Amino acid sequence: MARPRKSIAAPWLSPGEATYVIERLVGDRRIAPSEVQRYVAAMHQEIADLEQRLHTLRAASSGAFVARESTPSAVRPTSPVPRKRRRRSRKPASAEVRASQQLQGRYVSLIRQLPKYKRDQYQKIAKDRGREAAITAMRTALGK
């Protein structure tokens, strides 16, 4: 079970500082402009809900009858603005990293073809003598 996060009080910012922080977050690609727009839309929806609630309370205090909606505005779910997911660009891997990844791919593809009770001996070979030795041993065992 996940632990609940501790809420941290947001620092007080002047309007100019808040604008600067948002521009930097968007510029550093830590937050998408669509997320900022989603928060602004949610703020406008919350204002509309509060105004509706105030209208209902004022009418109730004056004794006038106000027709209630089928779903209260406080309970009504708001539809979120769909966000586009951006793919993060990766730095090209070095030749050593790429070779290691290819070797690991060969090792995994071969070990998955073996029955589970035989995998331990090849994992031991990979640990003791390296993945190359384990790959050649698995290829001979599989007849490849």
Backbone hydrogen bonds in HBPLUS format (Angstrom, degrees):
<---DONOR---> <-ACCEPTOR-->    atom                        ^
c    i                          cat <-CA-CA->   ^        H-A-AA   ^      H-
h    n   atom  resd res      DA  || num        DHA   H-A  angle D-A-AA Bond
n    s   type  num  typ     dist DA aas  dist angle  dist       angle   num
A0018-ALA N   A0014-SER O   2.87 MM   4  6.12 161.8  1.90 161.6 167.0     1
A0019-THR N   A0015-PRO O   3.04 MM   4  6.21 157.2  2.09 144.3 149.9     2
A0020-TYR N   A0016-GLY O   3.00 MM   4  6.24 157.7  2.05 145.4 151.6     3
A0021-VAL N   A0017-GLU O   2.88 MM   4  6.14 161.5  1.91 153.5 157.9     4
A0022-ILE N   A0018-ALA O   2.99 MM   4  6.20 163.9  2.02 150.9 154.9     5
A0023-GLU N   A0019-THR O   2.96 MM   4  6.14 162.3  1.99 150.3 155.4     6
A0024-ARG N   A0020-TYR O   2.92 MM   4  6.15 154.8  1.98 149.4 156.5     7
A0025-LEU N   A0021-VAL O   2.88 MM   4  6.11 159.0  1.92 150.8 156.7     8
A0026-VAL N   A0022-ILE O   2.96 MM   4  6.16 162.1  2.00 152.5 156.8     9
A0027-GLY N   A0023-GLU O   2.86 MM   4  5.94 155.5  1.92 141.7 149.6    10
A0028-ASP N   A0024-ARG O   2.77 MM   4  5.91 151.1  1.85 149.6 156.6    11
A0030-ARG N   A0025-LEU O   2.93 MM   5  5.21 159.2  1.97 160.5 160.8    12
A0029-ARG N   A0026-VAL O   3.14 MM   3  4.95 154.6  2.20  99.1 106.3    13
A0035-GLU N   A0032-ALA O   2.93 MM   3  5.29 132.7  2.16 106.5 119.1    14
A0036-VAL N   A0032-ALA O   3.35 MM   4  6.84 152.4  2.43 149.1 156.1    15
A0037-GLN N   A0033-PRO O   3.01 MM   4  6.33 159.9  2.05 150.4 155.7    16
A0038-ARG N   A0034-SER O   2.87 MM   4  6.07 145.9  1.99 139.1 148.8    17
A0039-TYR N   A0035-GLU O   2.99 MM   4  6.29 155.0  2.05 148.5 154.0    18
A0040-VAL N   A0036-VAL O   3.01 MM   4  6.31 157.4  2.06 149.5 155.9    19
A0041-ALA N   A0037-GLN O   2.87 MM   4  6.09 158.4  1.92 148.2 154.2    20
A0042-ALA N   A0038-ARG O   2.89 MM   4  6.10 152.8  1.96 144.4 152.3    21
A0043-MET N   A0039-TYR O   2.88 MM   4  6.11 146.1  1.99 143.1 152.7    22
A0044-HIS N   A0040-VAL O   3.01 MM   4  6.36 157.5  2.06 149.7 154.6    23
A0045-GLN N   A0041-ALA O   2.97 MM   4  6.23 153.0  2.05 145.8 153.6    24
A0046-GLU N   A0042-ALA O   2.87 MM   4  6.07 153.9  1.94 145.8 152.9    25
A0047-ILE N   A0043-MET O   2.94 MM   4  6.22 153.1  2.01 148.4 155.8    26
A0048-ALA N   A0044-HIS O   3.01 MM   4  6.26 158.5  2.06 144.8 150.3    27
A0049-ASP N   A0045-GLN O   2.91 MM   4  6.18 155.5  1.97 147.4 154.3    28
A0050-LEU N   A0046-GLU O   2.90 MM   4  6.11 156.8  1.95 147.7 153.9    29
A0051-GLU N   A0047-ILE O   2.89 MM   4  6.14 156.5  1.95 150.3 156.9    30
A0052-GLN N   A0048-ALA O   2.99 MM   4  6.21 154.7  2.05 145.8 152.4    31
A0053-ARG N   A0049-ASP O   2.94 MM   4  6.18 155.5  2.00 145.4 152.4    32
A0054-LEU N   A0050-LEU O   2.82 MM   4  6.08 157.4  1.87 150.2 156.3    33
A0055-HIS N   A0051-GLU O   2.92 MM   4  6.11 157.8  1.96 145.5 151.7    34
A0056-THR N   A0052-GLN O   3.00 MM   4  6.26 157.9  2.05 147.4 152.9    35
A0057-LEU N   A0053-ARG O   2.91 MM   4  6.19 159.1  1.96 150.2 156.0    36
A0058-ARG N   A0054-LEU O   2.82 MM   4  6.01 163.4  1.85 155.6 160.1    37
A0059-ALA N   A0055-HIS O   2.99 MM   4  6.15 159.5  2.03 146.9 152.7    38
A0060-ALA N   A0056-THR O   2.92 MM   4  6.12 149.1  2.01 142.6 151.7    39
A0061-SER N   A0057-LEU O   2.90 MM   4  6.12 151.9  1.98 148.7 155.7    40
A0062-SER N   A0058-ARG O   3.08 MM   4  6.28 139.8  2.25 142.1 152.1    41
A0064-ALA N   A0059-ALA O   3.09 MM   5  5.28 124.3  2.41 158.6 160.7    42
A0063-GLY N   A0060-ALA O   3.35 MM   3  5.21 147.3  2.46  93.4 102.7    43
A0075-VAL N   A0072-PRO O   3.06 MM   3  5.41 141.5  2.21 106.2 116.8    44
A0076-ARG N   A0072-PRO O   2.96 MM   4  6.09 137.4  2.14 148.8 162.0    45
A0098-ARG N   A0094-SER O   2.90 MM   4  6.10 167.4  1.92 156.8 160.7    46
A0099-ALA N   A0095-ALA O   2.95 MM   4  6.07 159.3  1.99 144.1 149.5    47
A0100-SER N   A0096-GLU O   2.96 MM   4  6.16 155.2  2.03 145.4 152.4    48
A0101-GLN N   A0097-VAL O   2.88 MM   4  6.13 153.7  1.94 150.6 157.9    49
A0102-GLN N   A0098-ARG O   2.98 MM   4  6.23 155.7  2.04 148.1 154.4    50
A0103-LEU N   A0099-ALA O   2.96 MM   4  6.15 159.2  2.00 146.6 152.4    51
A0104-GLN N   A0100-SER O   2.91 MM   4  6.10 156.9  1.97 145.4 152.0    52
A0105-GLY N   A0101-GLN O   2.92 MM   4  6.13 150.5  2.01 142.9 151.0    53
A0106-ARG N   A0102-GLN O   3.00 MM   4  6.33 155.9  2.06 149.5 155.0    54
A0107-TYR N   A0103-LEU O   2.96 MM   4  6.19 161.7  1.99 149.3 154.7    55
A0108-VAL N   A0104-GLN O   2.90 MM   4  6.08 165.9  1.92 153.0 156.1    56
A0109-SER N   A0105-GLY O   2.95 MM   4  6.06 160.8  1.99 146.3 152.1    57
A0110-LEU N   A0106-ARG O   3.05 MM   4  6.23 148.6  2.15 146.4 154.0    58
A0111-ILE N   A0107-TYR O   2.93 MM   4  6.11 165.2  1.95 153.3 157.9    59
A0112-ARG N   A0108-VAL O   3.07 MM   4  6.09 146.7  2.18 146.1 152.8    60
A0113-GLN N   A0110-LEU O   3.05 MM   3  5.38 147.4  2.16 106.4 116.1    61
A0114-LEU N   A0111-ILE O   3.27 MM   3  5.38 154.8  2.34 100.7 108.1    62
A0118-LYS N   A0115-PRO O   3.01 MM   3  5.58 154.2  2.07 116.8 124.6    63
A0119-ARG N   A0116-LYS O   3.34 MM   3  5.31 150.3  2.44  99.5 107.7    64
A0123-GLN N   A0119-ARG O   2.91 MM   4  6.16 150.5  2.00 155.2 164.8    65
A0124-LYS N   A0120-ASP O   2.93 MM   4  6.16 149.0  2.03 148.1 156.2    66
A0125-ILE N   A0121-GLN O   3.09 MM   4  6.37 149.6  2.19 136.8 144.8    67
A0126-ALA N   A0122-TYR O   2.92 MM   4  6.15 159.4  1.97 144.1 149.6    68
A0127-LYS N   A0123-GLN O   2.97 MM   4  6.18 146.2  2.09 139.8 148.9    69
A0128-ASP N   A0124-LYS O   2.86 MM   4  6.05 160.5  1.90 151.9 156.9    70
A0129-ARG N   A0125-ILE O   2.75 MM   4  5.54 155.7  1.80 149.9 157.4    71
A0130-GLY N   A0126-ALA O   3.12 MM   4  4.32 129.3  2.39 102.6 113.0    72
A0134-ALA N   A0130-GLY O   3.28 MM   4  6.59 155.9  2.34 143.0 150.0    73
A0135-ILE N   A0131-ARG O   2.82 MM   4  6.01 151.9  1.90 150.5 158.0    74
A0136-THR N   A0132-GLU O   3.03 MM   4  6.35 163.2  2.06 152.4 155.8    75
A0137-ALA N   A0133-ALA O   3.01 MM   4  6.19 157.8  2.06 145.6 152.1    76
A0138-MET N   A0134-ALA O   2.90 MM   4  6.07 154.9  1.96 145.7 152.6    77
A0139-ARG N   A0135-ILE O   2.87 MM   4  6.08 155.6  1.93 150.5 157.5    78
A0140-THR N   A0136-THR O   3.08 MM   4  6.29 159.3  2.12 146.4 151.1    79
A0141-ALA N   A0137-ALA O   3.04 MM   4  6.21 156.1  2.09 142.7 149.8    80
A0142-LEU N   A0138-MET O   2.85 MM   4  6.00 149.4  1.94 147.2 155.2    81
A0143-GLY N   A0139-ARG O   2.86 MM   4  5.82 113.9  2.30 135.1 151.3    82
A0144-LYS N   A0139-ARG O   2.79 MM   5  4.89 168.9  1.81 146.7 148.4    83
A0143-GLY N   A0140-THR O   3.23 MM   3  4.92 144.8  2.36  90.7 101.0    84
